[in-house]
Amino acid sequence: MAIEAVELVVTALAAGAAAGAKDTATTAVKDAYAGLKSGVRRLVGREELPDDPAELAEELAEANVGDDAEVLEAARAVLREADPDGKYRVTVTDSQGVQIGDGNTMNLSF
């Protein structure tokens, strides 16, 4: 679950940043994104978050983001608000070899 949670939060942060940068961003998007960033800052214990998604993912994994229901719900809220058409509404449980996003490539060996 930790990897899925990390990917969820990193994706939500990116989606919130992209949506919030638009002039058409709603207050709900901006508020959800601000709440997520606040929760992530609390979780990792620092004010400035890394710009590098891989570095951020590592910090989130070390902080056990999968155990923080508040941050996970905040990430889901950002994705709901930033993507009301549901492109990123994904629920994954007990799975292997799952990718979320566009333009992915995967080679699997089970």
ZAROMI-853083 format. One record per residue: x, y, z of N, C-alpha, C in turn. Coordinates in steps of 0.02 Angstrom, whole numbers, m for minus. Layout:
n_u:n_v:n_w:ca_u:ca_v:ca_w:c_u:c_v:c_w
X:Y:Z:X:Y:Z:X:Y:Z;
...
//
This chain:
n_u:n_v:n_w:ca_u:ca_v:ca_w:c_u:c_v:c_w
41:m60:0:0:0:0:43:63:0;
102:61:28:144:121:34:159:151:m34;
176:109:m83:192:135:m149:130:168:m180;
73:136:m175:12:164:m203:m4:230:m169;
4:235:m104:m10:296:m67:38:352:m89;
101:335:m96:151:384:m118:133:411:m187;
116:367:m232:98:388:m300:35:431:m299;
m13:414:m258:m74:453:m252:m58:524:m230;
m18:531:m179:m2:598:m152:40:638:m201;
90:607:m231:131:643:m280:89:665:m340;
45:622:m364:1:639:m419:m46:696:m401;
m74:693:m341:m120:744:m318:m85:812:m311;
m24:811:m285:14:873:m279:27:904:m348;
45:862:m396:57:887:m464:m8:913:m495;
m62:877:m487:m126:898:m515:m150:962:m483;
m142:968:m418:m162:1028:m383:m122:1088:m404;
m57:1079:m412:m14:1134:m434:m33:1156:m504;
m44:1108:m548:m62:1125:m617:m130:1159:m621;
m179:1132:m585:m246:1162:m586:m246:1230:m552;
m210:1236:m497:m208:1299:m461:m174:1355:m498;
m131:1338:m545:m96:1389:m584:m140:1420:m638;
m195:1388:m653:m239:1414:m705:m282:1470:m677;
m298:1518:m719:m342:1572:m699:m412:1548:m683;
m430:1491:m710:m498:1465:m701:m504:1419:m640;
m451:1412:m601:m453:1367:m543:m506:1390:m493;
m544:1343:m469:m596:1360:m421:m566:1366:m350;
m605:1397:m307:m584:1402:m237:m578:1333:m207;
m621:1287:m227:m619:1219:m200:m553:1185:m218;
m529:1194:m279:m464:1165:m299:m408:1195:m258;
m408:1261:m253:m355:1295:m216:m356:1275:m142;
m415:1271:m112:m420:1251:m42:m398:1179:m31;
m418:1134:m76:m399:1063:m69:m323:1056:m76;
m294:1091:m123:m222:1088:m134:m185:1116:m73;
m208:1172:m47:m176:1201:12:m180:1153:72;
m236:1120:79:m243:1071:133:m196:1012:125;
m189:988:63:m143:932:50:m71:952:64;
m51:1011:40:17:1033:52:31:1040:127;
m17:1066:163:m9:1073:235:0:1005:269;
m40:957:249:m34:889:277:32:857:260;
55:866:199:119:837:178:176:870:216;
173:935:223:225:970:261:228:944:333;
170:935:363:168:908:431:198:838:433;
180:798:385:202:729:383:278:722:375;
306:761:328:378:755:316:419:799:362;
386:843:399:421:883:449:463:940:422;
442:968:366:477:1027:340:430:1070:298;
447:1133:295:404:1182:261:411:1179:185;
472:1175:161:485:1172:89:484:1100:65;
443:1087:14:440:1020:m14:486:1016:m75;
516:958:m86:561:951:m144:524:961:m210;
557:991:m259:528:998:m325:532:933:m365;
582:893:m349:593:829:m384:542:778:m359;
498:752:m403:448:703:m381:479:640:m350;
536:618:m375:568:558:m347:591:570:m276;
619:629:m264:641:646:m196:581:653:m149;
528:684:m173:467:691:m133:438:622:m118;
437:578:m168:410:511:m158:450:473:m105;
515:481:m106:558:449:m57:542:474:14;
534:539:21:518:567:86:449:544:110;
401:540:65:334:517:83:335:445:105;
374:404:70:380:333:89:412:326:157;
465:365:170:498:362:235:453:385:291;
407:431:276:361:457:326:298:413:333;
296:358:296:239:312:299:173:346:281;
171:380:225:112:417:204:51:372:200;
60:308:187:4:262:183:m33:253:248;
m2:272:303:m33:267:369:m69:331:390;
m65:383:349:m95:448:367:m159:458:327;
m215:439:358:m280:443:324:m298:514:304;
m277:563:344:m293:633:330:m259:656:265;
m196:640:257:m160:660:196:m188:623:135;
m203:559:143:m231:521:86:m298:549:64;
m341:567:113:m406:595:95:m397:664:63;
m348:702:87:m335:768:57:m312:759:m16;
m271:708:m29:m248:695:m97:m308:676:m141;
m352:635:m116:m411:616:m154:m455:677:m168;
m461:722:m119:m501:782:m127:m472:827:m183;
m406:833:m184:m375:873:m237:m391:843:m305;
m384:778:m312:m398:746:m377:m472:753:m396;
m516:747:m347:m588:756:m362:m602:827:m387;
m573:876:m354:m586:946:m372:m549:967:m436;
m488:943:m444:m448:962:m502:m470:927:m565;
m502:869:m557:m522:829:m614:m594:806:m606;
m642:852:m611:m712:832:m599:m739:781:m649;
m706:772:m706:m729:723:m754:m706:652:m737;
m663:646:m687:m644:581:m662:m588:545:m696;
m546:579:m733:m491:545:m767:m445:509:m718;
m434:538:m659:m388:508:m612:m422:475:m552;
m484:459:m558:m518:423:m504:m504:349:m511;
m458:326:m471:m435:257:m476:m432:227:m407;
m458:167:m400:m452:130:m338:m415:65:m354;
m360:54:m319:m319:m5:m331:m309:m40:m265;
m325:m104:m263:m313:m144:m203:m286:m212:m223;
m240:m236:m183:m212:m304:m193:m193:m316:m266;
m153:m271:m294:m136:m275:m365:m61:m276:m376;
m41:m300:m434:29:m298:m455:32:m267:m523;
86:m231:m536:97:m203:m602:46:m152:m624;
29:m106:m580:m21:m55:m596:14:12:m608;
m6:46:m661:18:113:m674:m41:159:m682;
m33:219:m657:m86:269:m662:m57:329:m697;
m89:352:m749:m65:411:m785:m65:399:m860;
m38:446:m895:m38:443:m968:32:425:m993;
34:389:m1048:97:377:m1084:146:332:m1048;
122:286:m1007:166:241:m970:188:182:m1013;
245:154:m995:269:93:m1025:287:46:m968;
271:m18:m976:285:m65:m922:301:m133:m952;
352:m164:m924:369:m233:m940:360:m273:m876;
319:m324:m878:303:m363:m818:330:m433:m823;
356:m458:m768:376:m528:m761:354:m552:m693;
304:m593:m692:278:m619:m629:298:m692:m621;
//
